[in-house]
């Protein structure tokens, strides 16, 4: 198995991604736009989440598919981004049909970037609704990583030696046609870097130099790991989406989202803390019509976790220094 042609979540056929940023505010929005409605699931592990439409994805609930997924900066203000995406979709007749109207179903999750030095004096008009519309309008098979979309103003390992977070993506395609991809905005309390080294925690999963050609670490000293006493609830979060062309039902999609959280655990330490809102969505296009047995589902979930770990590593590698936030490459060069 190898990464897809783009090594992006859009290597899953039928998945598009769009980004939009407000450079003055140092924040942004990312939209994952399936070309047709997708079965979806979600899993929330962080202790300080900010989400929208998560309950609709419960396998016991009525809604059978979603029209887009939104990842946004801006903390709770960023939840407005989904409204812009809904308006764009509704104007094009896309959504859950109820008699002669459609209601777009757009789950979303947000991260906290309000204290990154950008200008947040937006008064009564936060930019996120418009950013959501701009991002969905820009949706395409190729898109920027690093300082882009929801990852534009993100930071990772914010206690002590915090470095610039960002947007990352990765994919894998099997010889038998299974496609799996991941997209993530990394703004974690936990560090993506092994203590006492410049090696990313995600290094064992690197493919084709996608993280700059990571070097294996020496002995890892965990005795000096960061103290979380300075952290504040809601000021961080890693939010992401995994996608596959497999034919999943809602319960299976949720299981894949649960398994994909392991990608966070492989690439960030600590993870799922009381201060993060770690969330993963899963989209299943169903283009690959073979039945998904429990064994096959386990395989899809494992690949999704690997892709998510790689996407986290790529987010850090692709990020660039911004405002007072130094990027991994600049930070590593001084070590």
VMD Tcl script that draws the C-alpha trace (Angstrom):
set ca {
  {0.00 0.00 0.00}
  {1.17 3.49 -0.86}
  {-0.05 7.07 -0.37}
  {-2.41 8.27 -3.07}
  {-1.28 10.53 -5.90}
  {-1.74 13.71 -3.86}
  {-1.13 12.23 -0.39}
  {-4.22 14.12 0.74}
  {-7.65 13.12 2.02}
  {-8.89 13.97 -1.48}
  {-7.26 10.77 -2.73}
  {-10.55 9.29 -1.53}
  {-12.56 9.80 -4.70}
  {-15.47 12.18 -4.29}
  {-13.95 14.16 -1.40}
  {-13.02 17.84 -1.88}
  {-11.45 20.27 0.61}
  {-11.49 24.05 0.73}
  {-9.63 26.52 2.96}
  {-10.15 30.17 3.80}
  {-8.17 32.43 6.11}
  {-8.43 35.85 7.73}
  {-4.78 36.87 7.92}
  {-5.47 39.89 10.13}
  {-7.33 37.76 12.66}
  {-4.81 34.91 12.24}
  {-7.56 32.32 11.97}
  {-9.32 30.26 9.36}
  {-11.77 27.58 8.28}
  {-11.48 24.25 6.46}
  {-14.44 22.54 4.77}
  {-14.53 18.88 3.73}
  {-17.08 18.67 0.94}
  {-18.20 15.28 -0.38}
  {-19.50 15.49 -3.92}
  {-22.47 13.38 -2.86}
  {-23.99 13.02 0.61}
  {-21.91 10.72 2.84}
  {-22.58 8.42 5.75}
  {-20.74 9.88 8.73}
  {-19.74 9.16 12.29}
  {-17.88 11.06 14.98}
  {-15.94 10.51 18.18}
  {-15.11 13.13 20.83}
  {-12.32 12.34 23.30}
  {-11.14 15.74 24.55}
  {-12.48 17.24 27.76}
  {-13.27 20.70 26.32}
  {-14.97 20.18 22.95}
  {-16.80 22.70 20.79}
  {-19.01 20.98 18.23}
  {-22.20 21.21 16.18}
  {-24.56 18.48 14.90}
  {-22.64 15.68 16.65}
  {-25.83 14.12 18.05}
  {-27.26 13.78 14.54}
  {-24.46 11.34 13.74}
  {-25.50 8.90 16.46}
  {-26.48 5.61 14.78}
  {-29.85 5.72 16.56}
  {-30.78 9.08 15.02}
  {-32.77 9.76 11.84}
  {-30.33 11.64 9.62}
  {-28.66 9.13 7.32}
  {-25.90 11.24 5.74}
  {-24.12 14.60 5.87}
  {-23.40 17.24 3.26}
  {-20.11 18.68 4.57}
  {-17.88 18.80 7.65}
  {-16.39 22.06 8.94}
  {-13.22 22.53 10.98}
  {-12.71 26.07 12.26}
  {-10.57 28.29 14.38}
  {-12.15 30.95 16.54}
  {-13.32 28.86 19.49}
  {-17.13 29.02 19.82}
  {-17.24 31.96 17.40}
  {-16.04 29.53 14.73}
  {-19.23 27.50 14.95}
  {-20.75 30.24 12.75}
  {-18.71 28.88 9.84}
  {-21.12 25.98 9.42}
  {-23.93 28.48 8.83}
  {-22.10 29.93 5.84}
  {-21.57 26.44 4.45}
  {-25.24 25.56 5.00}
  {-26.39 28.63 3.10}
  {-24.09 27.81 0.19}
  {-25.33 24.21 0.05}
  {-29.02 25.11 0.41}
  {-28.79 27.60 -2.46}
  {-27.66 24.67 -4.62}
  {-30.39 22.33 -3.47}
  {-28.09 20.13 -1.42}
  {-29.22 18.73 1.90}
  {-31.61 16.47 3.78}
  {-34.90 16.48 1.90}
  {-38.07 17.28 3.87}
  {-40.99 17.49 1.43}
  {-40.11 20.36 -0.90}
  {-37.24 21.84 1.13}
  {-33.70 20.72 1.87}
  {-31.78 21.22 5.10}
  {-28.00 20.77 4.73}
  {-26.46 18.69 7.52}
  {-23.07 20.16 8.38}
  {-21.34 18.83 11.52}
  {-18.46 20.94 12.74}
  {-15.78 21.29 15.40}
  {-13.69 24.23 16.52}
  {-10.28 24.93 18.04}
  {-9.10 27.81 20.21}
  {-6.81 30.37 18.53}
  {-8.11 33.58 20.14}
  {-4.84 34.38 21.97}
  {-2.36 33.83 19.14}
  {-1.71 37.55 18.54}
  {-4.13 38.08 15.67}
  {-6.65 40.92 15.68}
  {-9.83 39.52 17.21}
  {-11.54 42.94 17.61}
  {-14.33 42.03 15.19}
  {-17.15 43.50 17.27}
  {-20.57 42.08 16.40}
  {-19.45 40.51 13.11}
  {-16.98 37.63 13.59}
  {-15.60 36.56 10.19}
  {-16.38 32.85 10.41}
  {-19.69 32.67 8.55}
  {-18.08 34.34 5.53}
  {-14.94 32.23 5.93}
  {-17.10 29.12 5.86}
  {-18.73 30.23 2.63}
  {-15.36 31.16 1.11}
  {-13.88 27.79 2.09}
  {-16.70 25.71 0.60}
  {-16.57 27.81 -2.56}
  {-12.85 26.99 -2.82}
  {-13.28 23.23 -2.37}
  {-11.06 21.23 -4.72}
  {-8.91 18.12 -4.96}
  {-5.75 20.05 -4.07}
  {-5.36 22.39 -1.12}
  {-2.68 23.98 1.05}
  {-1.26 22.50 4.26}
  {0.47 24.08 7.24}
  {-0.66 27.69 7.74}
  {-3.97 27.11 5.99}
  {-7.64 26.90 6.82}
  {-8.44 25.88 10.38}
  {-4.72 25.37 11.01}
  {-3.74 28.93 10.08}
  {-3.48 30.26 13.63}
  {-2.92 26.98 15.45}
  {-0.14 26.18 17.90}
  {0.99 22.80 19.27}
  {2.57 21.92 22.60}
  {1.58 25.30 23.96}
  {3.22 24.94 27.38}
  {6.83 26.05 27.43}
  {8.37 25.30 24.04}
  {5.20 25.57 21.96}
  {5.64 25.44 18.20}
  {3.40 26.41 15.30}
  {0.57 23.99 14.62}
  {-1.23 23.73 11.34}
  {-3.29 21.76 8.84}
  {-2.11 18.31 7.74}
  {-3.34 15.52 5.52}
  {-2.27 12.06 4.35}
  {-3.69 9.08 2.47}
  {-3.19 5.40 1.73}
  {-4.48 3.35 -1.21}
  {-4.44 -0.45 -1.19}
  {-3.83 -2.73 -4.15}
  {-7.44 -3.91 -3.96}
  {-8.82 -0.36 -4.31}
  {-9.50 0.63 -0.70}
  {-8.89 4.36 -0.19}
  {-8.39 5.97 3.22}
  {-7.38 9.53 4.00}
  {-7.08 11.91 6.94}
  {-7.19 15.66 7.48}
  {-6.35 17.40 10.76}
  {-5.95 20.84 12.32}
  {-3.38 20.52 15.13}
  {-3.69 22.91 18.06}
  {-2.94 20.48 20.90}
  {-1.91 21.00 24.51}
  {0.38 18.03 23.99}
  {3.65 18.20 22.14}
  {4.24 16.64 18.71}
  {7.98 16.38 19.51}
  {9.71 13.71 21.61}
  {11.28 15.20 24.76}
  {14.99 15.96 24.50}
  {15.03 15.57 20.72}
  {13.84 17.15 17.49}
  {12.07 13.97 16.37}
  {8.33 14.02 15.87}
  {6.31 11.41 17.75}
  {4.79 10.51 14.36}
  {8.16 9.60 12.84}
  {7.64 5.78 12.58}
  {4.68 6.32 10.25}
  {6.39 8.66 7.77}
  {6.02 7.80 4.08}
  {8.20 9.12 1.27}
  {9.79 11.93 3.32}
  {6.43 13.62 3.97}
  {7.70 14.93 7.35}
  {11.07 16.04 6.03}
  {12.82 12.72 6.55}
  {12.61 12.16 10.29}
  {15.60 10.63 12.10}
  {14.97 7.87 14.64}
  {15.32 9.22 18.18}
  {17.79 8.09 20.77}
  {16.63 7.13 24.24}
  {13.60 9.25 25.16}
  {13.70 10.88 28.59}
  {10.12 11.40 29.79}
  {11.14 12.73 33.22}
  {11.07 16.35 32.06}
  {7.74 16.31 30.26}
  {5.69 19.47 30.39}
  {3.66 20.39 33.46}
  {-0.01 20.95 32.58}
  {-0.75 23.22 35.54}
  {-0.67 26.33 33.33}
  {-3.17 24.95 30.81}
  {-6.69 26.38 30.67}
  {-9.79 24.50 29.60}
  {-10.83 25.10 26.01}
  {-7.63 26.81 24.85}
  {-6.45 24.01 22.57}
  {-7.83 21.05 20.56}
  {-6.99 18.80 17.64}
  {-9.85 18.31 15.19}
  {-9.86 16.10 12.14}
  {-11.67 14.05 9.51}
  {-10.95 10.62 8.09}
  {-12.57 9.44 4.88}
  {-12.84 6.17 2.99}
  {-14.47 4.87 -0.16}
  {-15.76 1.85 1.79}
  {-19.49 1.24 2.17}
  {-20.10 1.85 5.88}
  {-23.22 2.34 7.94}
  {-23.36 5.00 10.68}
  {-22.25 2.61 13.43}
  {-19.28 1.45 11.37}
  {-18.34 5.05 10.55}
  {-18.35 5.86 14.24}
  {-16.11 2.87 14.94}
  {-13.60 4.11 12.35}
  {-13.66 7.57 13.95}
  {-12.99 5.96 17.34}
  {-10.05 3.99 15.94}
  {-8.68 7.04 14.14}
  {-8.28 8.80 17.50}
  {-5.31 6.45 18.00}
  {-3.54 8.53 15.36}
  {-3.66 11.48 17.74}
  {-2.25 9.32 20.52}
  {0.65 8.19 18.31}
  {1.58 11.72 17.25}
  {0.86 13.93 20.31}
  {1.70 13.57 24.01}
  {-0.34 13.99 26.16}
  {-3.60 13.74 24.24}
  {-7.34 13.74 25.04}
  {-6.65 15.97 28.04}
  {-9.25 17.96 30.02}
  {-8.00 21.04 28.15}
  {-8.44 19.74 24.59}
  {-11.58 19.18 22.52}
  {-10.14 16.36 20.44}
  {-12.68 15.25 17.83}
  {-12.59 13.00 14.75}
  {-15.25 12.72 12.04}
  {-15.45 9.82 9.59}
  {-16.95 10.11 6.09}
  {-17.72 7.04 3.97}
  {-18.52 7.62 0.30}
  {-19.62 4.02 -0.30}
  {-18.09 4.00 -3.78}
  {-16.45 0.66 -3.01}
  {-19.52 -1.51 -2.70}
  {-18.03 -4.66 -1.13}
  {-19.61 -5.65 2.20}
  {-17.58 -4.51 5.20}
  {-17.09 -7.39 7.61}
  {-15.76 -6.85 11.15}
  {-12.30 -7.87 9.89}
  {-12.50 -5.38 7.04}
  {-13.71 -2.66 9.40}
  {-10.74 -3.31 11.67}
  {-8.43 -2.88 8.69}
  {-10.07 0.40 7.66}
  {-9.85 1.76 11.22}
  {-6.20 0.80 11.54}
  {-5.34 2.50 8.26}
  {-7.30 5.58 9.33}
  {-5.28 5.79 12.56}
  {-2.01 5.50 10.64}
  {-3.11 8.20 8.19}
  {-4.14 10.46 11.06}
  {-0.75 10.12 12.77}
  {0.94 10.99 9.46}
  {-1.42 13.93 8.95}
  {-0.49 15.32 12.39}
  {3.21 15.01 11.53}
  {2.68 16.72 8.18}
  {0.73 19.55 9.84}
  {3.74 20.33 12.02}
  {6.28 19.89 9.22}
  {4.36 22.08 6.75}
  {3.65 24.92 9.19}
  {5.60 28.19 9.00}
  {6.40 30.70 11.74}
  {3.62 33.22 12.33}
  {3.41 36.14 14.75}
  {5.11 34.93 17.97}
  {4.77 31.25 17.02}
  {7.95 29.57 15.76}
  {7.51 26.70 13.37}
  {9.01 23.25 13.82}
  {11.62 23.73 11.10}
  {12.92 26.99 12.60}
  {12.80 25.52 16.10}
  {14.64 22.36 15.08}
  {17.36 24.36 13.30}
  {18.32 25.96 16.63}
  {18.71 22.62 18.41}
}
mol new
graphics top color blue
foreach p $ca { graphics top sphere $p radius 0.5 }
foreach p [lrange $ca 0 end-1] q [lrange $ca 1 end] { graphics top cylinder $p $q radius 0.2 }
display resetview
